[in-house]
């Protein structure tokens, strides 16, 4: 009996239902491990994608508000309504600060490049907040010298906008690549491809 059992399991010399059952049961752990690995990869990809989408959603919300605020501030400055321009710049600074704090509170998923992507997002939103802090100081300037100084500072900050946006996009692409998901086109890329 022992030799029959031994030969059925290890030598595969016997014929019968026991051999088929043994072959199937030996494959079950492999199948289970495969499904487990796929589930883990799927979950990490999903959490990484959702984190990326949360950051993008916050940036899109802020961008929409920035566009509206820029129009209003320009109108206020043209009409010489300095108090309204100051109020609007303070609101934008507060909005940028709240988005920055929300991102800082978000826990980066425990996936590859998660912490780096979060750091890039924090740097980007800090940069946006810096723009509105500087703009607020410009609108609050009381002397021509102070106004000129703040205008130059704001110009230097805005000059770095492309670099700040590219650094954020680069970190997001690296994050997506490391976690096996694709990111959609940015609105700037959509405009560029639509022009062709």
Secondary structure, DSSP 8 states (H G I E B T S, - for coil): -HHHHHIIIII----SHHHHHHHHHHHHHHHHHHHHHHHHHHHHHHHHHHHHHHHHHHHHHHHHHHHHHHHHHHHHHHTT-HHHHHHHHHHHHHHHHHHHHHHHHS---SSTTHHHHHHHHHHHHHHHHHHHHHHHHHHH--SHHHHHHHHHHHHHHHHTHHHHHHHHHHHHHHHHHHTT------HHHHHHHHH-
